[in-house]
Amino acid sequence: MSEQRRTLTVDQLAEFVRTGTGVLIRIADRLGPELADNWANNGRTMEQAFFRALVPAGNKLIWRTIKLGTHKDTDSLRKALESGGYDYYDAIDILVRPAFKVVEEERDISLVVVSGKELGFTGYVALADIQKRALELGLELCPAEVGPQLRLQYKEQPQGENLNIAMEPIADWDGSLYFFRVENEGSKPLLASRDAGPSYSWDSKFLWVFVSHK
């Protein structure tokens, strides 16, 4: 982040803080006590959410860096999900497919999060169009391992947040295509999968995880 930072004048900072404070008060009022308290106790996640909203898609700051290759094979990765208390029943069909692989050597990977709206879309849009636009802006598709690894390493995910993993879809046992989704929608966080077939379209408000080009 330091490479992109510019020094603000005192007046610029004061105006930003003044406007931002008013915006936060209105947002908190609309969220209600439970959600407002949840965000208040996850300051780092709130900061990252603001960056996602304020920085143009093609110049997105790195949202977070995670590690790949921390487990030697798919079985050990699944056991780690179980040990962490994460449900992955909705993703099992693609986790066990030969097309899902883990990298052989541990390495870091930097991720960004963008919405379809930030990519320039409105309404509903096909997955292929979302990915094409992101690639044109210099972002990259995630290795499939990002799905379960992000679930394991994103322990502070706020309630109600769902992150779609932009990746090459994996075919399940009957040939249907799916991608991973990292969710915290219900009683506890989970790893899910969603249909990547060409007949499906996605609300431009939904969030997608890509690999940073930086």
Rosetta blueprint (number, residue, H / E / L):
1 M L
2 S H
3 E H
4 Q H
5 R L
6 R L
7 T L
8 L L
9 T L
10 V H
11 D H
12 Q H
13 L H
14 A H
15 E H
16 F H
17 V H
18 R H
19 T H
20 G H
21 T H
22 G H
23 V H
24 L H
25 I H
26 R H
27 I H
28 A H
29 D H
30 R H
31 L H
32 G L
33 P H
34 E H
35 L H
36 A H
37 D H
38 N H
39 W H
40 A H
41 N L
42 N L
43 G H
44 R H
45 T H
46 M H
47 E H
48 Q H
49 A H
50 F H
51 F H
52 R H
53 A H
54 L H
55 V L
56 P L
57 A H
58 G H
59 N H
60 K L
61 L L
62 I L
63 W L
64 R E
65 T E
66 I E
67 K E
68 L E
69 G L
70 T L
71 H L
72 K L
73 D L
74 T H
75 D H
76 S H
77 L H
78 R H
79 K H
80 A H
81 L H
82 E H
83 S H
84 G L
85 G L
86 Y L
87 D E
88 Y L
89 Y L
90 D L
91 A L
92 I H
93 D H
94 I H
95 L H
96 V L
97 R L
98 P L
99 A L
100 F L
101 K L
102 V L
103 V L
104 E L
105 E L
106 E L
107 R E
108 D E
109 I E
110 S E
111 L E
112 V E
113 V E
114 V E
115 S E
116 G L
117 K L
118 E L
119 L L
120 G L
121 F L
122 T L
123 G L
124 Y E
125 V E
126 A E
127 L H
128 A H
129 D H
130 I H
131 Q H
132 K H
133 R H
134 A H
135 L H
136 E H
137 L L
138 G L
139 L L
140 E E
141 L L
142 C E
143 P L
144 A L
145 E L
146 V H
147 G H
148 P H
149 Q H
150 L H
151 R H
152 L H
153 Q H
154 Y L
155 K L
156 E L
157 Q L
158 P L
159 Q L
160 G L
161 E L
162 N E
163 L E
164 N E
165 I E
166 A L
167 M E
168 E L
169 P L
170 I E
171 A E
172 D L
173 W L
174 D L
175 G L
176 S L
177 L E
178 Y E
179 F E
180 F E
181 R E
182 V E
183 E E
184 N L
185 E L
186 G L
187 S L
188 K L
189 P L
190 L E
191 L E
192 A E
193 S E
194 R E
195 D E
196 A L
197 G L
198 P L
199 S L
200 Y L
201 S E
202 W E
203 D E
204 S L
205 K L
206 F L
207 L E
208 W E
209 V E
210 F E
211 V E
212 S L
213 H L
214 K L
